[in-house]
Amino acid sequence: MKHGWLMAGTLMVSGVFIAAGTVKFGEPSSLVAQMEALRLPLTVMFPWVAVFLPGLEILLGVALWFKNWRGAAWLGILPLTAGFSVILAWAKLRGLEVSCGCFGDVLHFSLSAALVRNGVILVMGGLGLREELK
């Protein structure tokens, strides 16, 4: 990576994903409760998501550390973050005032703050992926 700021941003995104996955990993029931608070459809999927998502977040965060895996990590992070942003925006438009659930019960972000954070992650991911594809 040629640009120090891009590496710093990549490490920041890595830290966010590893922290979010680690916090949720030990408490799948808390993640299920957060999904229920967002009033998402397909409630039958919540337990599966609660088991699968934390590991995926940790894996993607760690993959950003390795040059050979960084492009693939961005290809996982970008759609995951974009999809979650759509869910958060949908909840906000419906007037829900809940925490995003990104960091379980440890750290709470409003939907607006989570959308801003996700916007930064999407910009960093786009720039990081562009760098990897050069």
PAZAPA-4460 file (N, C-alpha, C; in steps of 0.05 Angstrom, whole numbers, plus 32768, in hexadecimal, padded with zeros to 4 digits):
% residues 134
    n_x    n_y    n_z   ca_x   ca_y   ca_z    c_x    c_y    c_z   seq   type   mol
   8011   7FE9   8000   8000   8000   8000   8012   8019   8000     1      M     A
   800E   802A   7FED   801F   8041   7FE9   8019   8058   7FFC     2      K     A
   8001   805C   8004   7FF9   8073   8013   7FF5   806C   8031     3      H     A
   8003   807B   8042   8001   8076   805E   7FE5   807A   8069     4      G     A
   7FD6   808D   805E   7FBB   8092   8067   7FA9   807B   8060     5      W     A
   7FAE   806E   8049   7F9E   8057   8041   7FA3   803F   8053     6      L     A
   7FBC   803C   805B   7FC3   8026   806D   7FB7   802C   8089     7      M     A
   7FB7   8045   8092   7FAB   804C   80AB   7F8D   8046   80AA     8      A     A
   7F80   804E   8095   7F63   8048   8092   7F5D   802B   8091     9      G     A
   7F6E   801C   8083   7F6A   7FFF   8082   7F6D   7FF2   809D    10      T     A
   7F80   7FFB   80AD   7F84   7FF1   80C8   7F6C   7FF9   80DA    11      L     A
   7F61   8011   80D5   7F4A   8019   80E5   7F32   8008   80DE    12      M     A
   7F2D   8002   80C5   7F17   7FF1   80BD   7F1B   7FD5   80C8    13      V     A
   7F33   7FCB   80C6   7F3A   7FB1   80D1   7F33   7FB0   80EF    14      S     A
   7F3B   7FC4   80FD   7F35   7FC5   811A   7F18   7FC6   8120    15      G     A
   7F08   7FD5   8110   7EEB   7FD6   8114   7EDF   7FBA   8110    16      V     A
   7EE7   7FAD   80FA   7EDB   7F93   80F4   7EE4   7F7E   8109    17      F     A
   7EFD   7F7E   8111   7F06   7F6B   8125   7EF8   7F70   8140    18      I     A
   7EF6   7F89   8148   7EE9   7F90   8161   7ECB   7F88   8161    19      A     A
   7EBE   7F8F   814B   7EA1   7F89   8149   7E9C   7F6B   8149    20      A     A
   7EAC   7F5C   813B   7EA9   7F3F   813A   7EAF   7F32   8155    21      G     A
   7EC4   7F3C   8162   7ECD   7F31   817C   7EB8   7F35   8191    22      T     A
   7EAD   7F4E   8192   7E98   7F54   81A6   7E80   7F43   81A2    23      V     A
   7E78   7F3F   8189   7E5F   7F30   8184   7E63   7F11   8186    24      K     A
   7E7C   7F09   8183   7E82   7EEC   8181   7E78   7EDD   8199    25      F     A
   7E7C   7EE7   81B1   7E75   7ED9   81C9   7E58   7EDC   81D2    26      G     A
   7E49   7EEE   81C4   7E2E   7EF3   81CD   7E1B   7EF3   81B5    27      E     A
   7E16   7EDC   81A8   7E04   7EDB   8191   7DE8   7EE4   8198    28      P     A
   7DDF   7EDF   81B1   7DC4   7EE6   81B8   7DC1   7F05   81B8    29      S     A
   7DD6   7F13   81BF   7DD5   7F30   81BF   7DD2   7F3A   81A2    30      S     A
   7DE0   7F2D   818F   7DDE   7F35   8173   7DC1   7F2F   8169    31      L     A
   7DB6   7F19   8171   7D9B   7F12   8169   7D88   7F28   8173    32      V     A
   7D8B   7F31   818C   7D7B   7F46   8197   7D7E   7F60   8188    33      A     A
   7D96   7F66   817F   7D9A   7F7F   816F   7D8C   7F7D   8154    34      Q     A
   7D8D   7F65   8148   7D7F   7F62   812E   7D61   7F64   8132    35      M     A
   7D57   7F59   8148   7D3B   7F5C   814E   7D33   7F79   8152    36      E     A
   7D44   7F88   815F   7D3F   7FA5   8164   7D3E   7FB5   814A    37      A     A
   7D4D   7FAC   8136   7D4C   7FB9   811C   7D34   7FB1   810C    38      L     A
   7D25   7F9E   8116   7D0C   7F94   810A   7D12   7F89   80ED    39      R     A
   7D26   7F79   80EB   7D2D   7F6E   80D2   7D1B   7F56   80CB    40      L     A
   7D16   7F51   80B2   7D06   7F39   80AB   7D18   7F20   80AD    41      P     A
   7D0C   7F0A   80A7   7D1B   7EF0   80A7   7D27   7EE9   80C2    42      L     A
   7D17   7EEC   80D7   7D21   7EE7   80F2   7D2C   7ECB   80F5    43      T     A
   7D23   7EB9   80E5   7D2D   7E9D   80E6   7D4C   7E9C   80E1    44      V     A
   7D56   7EB0   80D3   7D72   7EB1   80CC   7D84   7EBE   80E2    45      M     A
   7D78   7ECB   80F5   7D87   7EDA   8109   7D9B   7EC9   8118    46      F     A
   7D94   7EB1   8122   7DA8   7EA1   8130   7DC0   7E99   811E    47      P     A
   7DBA   7E94   8105   7DD0   7E8D   80F2   7DE2   7EA5   80ED    48      W     A
   7DD6   7EBC   80EA   7DE6   7ED4   80E6   7DF7   7EDA   80FF    49      V     A
   7DEB   7ED6   8116   7DF9   7EDC   812F   7E11   7EC9   8133    50      A     A
   7E10   7EB2   8128   7E27   7E9F   812A   7E3B   7EA5   8114    51      V     A
   7E33   7EAB   80FC   7E44   7EAE   80E5   7E51   7EC9   80E3    52      F     A
   7E42   7EDF   80E8   7E4C   7EFA   80E4   7E65   7F01   80F4    53      L     A
   7E66   7EFC   810E   7E7E   7F04   811D   7E98   7EF8   8112    54      P     A
   7E97   7EDF   810C   7EAF   7ED2   8100   7EB7   7EDE   80E6    55      G     A
   7EA3   7EE4   80D5   7EA8   7EF1   80BB   7EB5   7F0C   80BF    56      L     A
   7EAB   7F1C   80D2   7EB6   7F36   80D7   7ED3   7F34   80E0    57      E     A
   7ED9   7F22   80F2   7EF4   7F1E   80FB   7F06   7F15   80E4    58      I     A
   7EFD   7F02   80D5   7F0D   7EF8   80BE   7F13   7F0F   80AA    59      L     A
   7EFF   7F1F   80A3   7F03   7F35   8090   7F16   7F4A   809C    60      L     A
   7F13   7F50   80B6   7F25   7F63   80C3   7F42   7F5A   80C2    61      G     A
   7F47   7F40   80C9   7F62   7F35   80C9   7F6D   7F34   80AC    62      V     A
   7F5C   7F2D   8099   7F65   7F2A   807D   7F70   7F44   8073    63      A     A
   7F67   7F5B   807D   7F72   7F75   8074   7F8F   7F78   807B    64      L     A
   7F9A   7F69   808E   7FB6   7F6B   8096   7FC9   7F60   8081    65      W     A
   7FBE   7F4E   806F   7FCF   7F3F   805D   7FCB   7F48   8040    66      F     A
   7FE1   7F50   8034   7FE0   7F5A   8018   7FD1   7F48   8005    67      K     A
   7FD7   7F2E   8007   7FCA   7F1B   7FF5   7FAC   7F17   7FF9    68      N     A
   7FA2   7F1F   8010   7F86   7F1B   8017   7F77   7F36   8018    69      W     A
   7F85   7F4C   8016   7F78   7F66   801B   7F62   7F6B   8006    70      R     A
   7F66   7F66   7FED   7F52   7F6B   7FD9   7F39   7F5A   7FDE    71      G     A
   7F3D   7F41   7FE5   7F26   7F30   7FEB   7F17   7F3A   8004    72      A     A
   7F26   7F44   8017   7F1A   7F4E   8030   7F08   7F66   8029    73      A     A
   7F12   7F78   8018   7F02   7F8F   8010   7EE9   7F86   8001    74      W     A
   7EEC   7F71   7FF1   7ED5   7F67   7FE2   7EC0   7F5B   7FF5    75      L     A
   7EC7   7F53   800D   7EB4   7F4A   8020   7EAA   7F61   8031    76      G     A
   7EBB   7F73   8039   7EB3   7F8A   804A   7EA0   7F9D   803C    77      I     A
   7EA5   7FA3   8023   7E95   7FB7   8015   7E77   7FAF   8014    78      L     A
   7E70   7F97   800A   7E54   7F90   8009   7E48   7F8C   8024    79      P     A
   7E57   7F81   8037   7E4D   7F7D   8052   7E46   7F98   805F    80      L     A
   7E58   7FAC   805C   7E53   7FC7   8067   7E3C   7FD5   8058    81      T     A
   7E3B   7FD2   803E   7E26   7FDE   802E   7E0B   7FD2   8036    82      A     A
   7E09   7FB8   8038   7DF0   7FAB   8040   7DE7   7FB3   805B    83      G     A
   7DFA   7FB4   806E   7DF3   7FBC   8089   7DEA   7FDA   8089    84      F     A
   7DF6   7FEA   8079   7DEE   8006   8077   7DD2   8009   806D    85      S     A
   7DCA   7FF8   805A   7DAE   7FF8   8051   7D9B   7FF1   8067    86      V     A
   7DA3   7FDD   8077   7D92   7FD5   808E   7D8F   7FEB   80A2    87      I     A
   7DA6   7FF9   80A8   7DA5   800F   80BB   7D95   8026   80B1    88      L     A
   7D98   802D   8097   7D89   8043   808B   7D6B   803C   808B    89      A     A
   7D64   8023   8086   7D48   801B   8086   7D3D   801E   80A2    90      W     A
   7D4C   8016   80B6   7D43   8019   80D2   7D3F   8036   80D9    91      A     A
   7D52   8047   80D1   7D50   8064   80D6   7D38   8070   80C9    92      K     A
   7D33   8069   80B0   7D1C   8073   80A1   7D02   806B   80AF    93      L     A
   7D01   8054   80BC   7CEA   804B   80CA   7CE7   8057   80E6    94      R     A
   7CFB   8068   80ED   7CF9   8076   8107   7D03   8066   811F    95      G     A
   7D10   8050   811A   7D1A   8041   8130   7D32   804F   813D    96      L     A
   7D32   8050   8157   7D48   805D   8166   7D56   8047   8177    97      E     A
   7D66   8037   8169   7D74   8021   8176   7D92   8024   8170    98      V     A
   7DA2   8015   817F   7DBE   8014   8179   7DC2   8002   8160    99      S     A
   7DD7   8007   8152   7DDC   7FF7   813A   7DE3   7FDA   8141   100      C     A
   7DEE   7FD5   8158   7DF5   7FB9   8160   7E10   7FB0   8156   101      G     A
   7E1F   7FC2   814A   7E39   7FBB   813E   7E4D   7FB0   8153   102      C     A
   7E4C   7FBB   816B   7E5F   7FB2   817F   7E51   7FA6   8197   103      F     A
   7E3B   7F98   8191   7E2C   7F89   81A6   7E22   7F9C   81BB   104      G     A
   7E25   7F93   81D4   7E1D   7FA3   81EB   7E33   7FB4   81F6   105      D     A
   7E4B   7FB3   81EA   7E62   7FC1   81F4   7E62   7FDF   81ED   106      V     A
   7E5C   7FE5   81D4   7E5D   8000   81CA   7E45   8005   81B8   107      L     A
   7E37   801B   81BE   7E1E   8020   81AF   7E22   8039   819D   108      H     A
   7E19   8036   8184   7E19   804C   8171   7DFC   8051   8168   109      F     A
   7DF5   8069   8165   7DDB   806F   8159   7DDB   8066   813C   110      S     A
   7DC4   8064   8130   7DC3   805C   8114   7DD1   8071   8103   111      L     A
   7DCE   808A   8109   7DDB   809F   80F9   7DF9   809D   80FB   112      S     A
   7E04   8099   8113   7E21   8097   8117   7E2B   807E   8108   113      A     A
   7E1C   8068   810A   7E25   8050   80FC   7E25   8053   80DE   114      A     A
   7E12   8062   80D3   7E11   8068   80B6   7E29   8078   80AE   115      L     A
   7E30   808C   80BE   7E48   809C   80B8   7E61   808A   80B8   116      V     A
   7E64   807A   80CD   7E7B   8068   80CF   7E7C   8055   80B7   117      R     A
   7E65   804A   80B0   7E64   8039   8099   7E6B   8047   807F   118      N     A
   7E64   8060   807D   7E6C   8070   8065   7E8A   8073   8064   119      G     A
   7E97   8077   807A   7EB4   8079   807B   7EC0   805E   8073   120      V     A
   7EB5   8048   807D   7EBF   802E   8076   7EBC   8028   8058   121      I     A
   7EA5   8031   804D   7EA1   802C   8030   7EB4   803D   801F   122      L     A
   7EBA   8055   8027   7ECE   8065   8019   7EE9   8059   801B   123      V     A
   7EF1   8051   8033   7F0B   8044   8037   7F0D   802A   8027   124      M     A
   7EF7   801B   8028   7EF7   8002   8019   7EF9   8006   7FFB   125      G     A
   7EEB   801A   7FF1   7EEE   8020   7FD4   7F0A   8028   7FCC   126      G     A
   7F16   8039   7FDC   7F31   8042   7FD7   7F45   802A   7FDA   127      L     A
   7F41   801A   7FEF   7F52   8003   7FF4   7F50   7FEF   7FDD   128      G     A
   7F38   7FE9   7FD4   7F34   7FD6   7FBF   7F41   7FE1   7FA5   129      L     A
   7F3D   7FFA   7F9F   7F49   8006   7F87   7F67   8003   7F88   130      R     A
   7F73   8007   7F9F   7F90   8004   7FA2   7F99   7FE7   7F9E   131      E     A
   7F89   7FD5   7FA8   7F90   7FB8   7FA5   7F8D   7FAF   7F88   132      E     A
   7F7B   7FBC   7F79   7F77   7FB3   7F5D   7F8B   7FC0   7F49   133      L     A
   7F9B   7FD2   7F53   7FAF   7FDF   7F41   7FC4   7FCB   7F38   134      K     A
***
